[in-house]
């Protein structure tokens, strides 16, 4: 029996990157994982990999910017499995630009793929999380905490996610629901793209990580997600967990 045995877990952006790392880590602990992603090809491939570990896991294709369909994601999970234990809001797309060059379209992309889906999926999931005394894992970023250059739209949405996570943690604690955030640094495709676009800045960030490396999406980020999804974290809520090798130490 794994730490997440038969826990129904939804992970947005679960087809690749950090999302797929968490999905594998959770499946190996017995979770039934529903990965939600826009990319059908990658989603189907990841679904196949997950089903080799957790046969009842599945892929749902969805465009998270279509707000009117977000409730359908949760309803499909309930119709299929009868419950929801863990909601992981991981998906987020953004465009890098200096503050003065950031456009309304840049803000709409970042909030439309990150903040709004997080908010509305949490709302849709709440009745079911009350029943399971479930967990919510949202995602923060050092971009917001430290104010990284060219990340205005991304940082704004990430800090907004932190804000609503704290509100939910306060309101939902009475229902036995835990709401926490992970702020990661990981060797993901997004980070690799950033390294190519800004190699000097990437190296500067790497040099400031006390543990001297970017995290592994499964062994580092995924294992912390397992902890936050498990009963081992039942007395932790409203917290931002820095899974970043020590690059930002909160006070």
C-alpha angles and dihedrals in degrees: 000000000000127000090257099036110172093347109152105228128185118200120185115210086021099144096080147002119017090349093060091045091055091044092056093045092050095044089053088057092055102266123145101228127205110195116200117200143145095227107085097187095051091039093055092047093050090045089056091050093048094048089059086063102028110019097198094055117113148183124240118193113217141153104226091200089069095084095183090065098049093091089054089064092059093042091053090053092050092046090050102041106014096233147040123222107167133026117193115189101197106138118107134149126189144162123234116233137142116265093256092048096047110117135201088254090057091052092046091052094049097044093037095056099031119023103030097046089048091051098045096041089052090052092049093046097048099089090051095043088054089059094048097035083233140182135251120200115189130178130245128176141216085232088074098035095049100025099239116206119259090017103098097125094041095044092049093053093045093052090047088054090052090052096052090043090059091047091050091046089056095044099040100043089088088063094051092251119142120211118189140154136225119211104194141184107199141162092251131148089257092055091047090053089049090050090055093047096045109017095165093050090045091053090047090055092045091052090055095054106102092208089053101231146065115259127261111248094227108026097040109024097025095051092053089050088053089053093050091047093049133078088254088081098045092120095051122086139148092024133135107218111205107217093173108110091262097299091134119031111193120219 
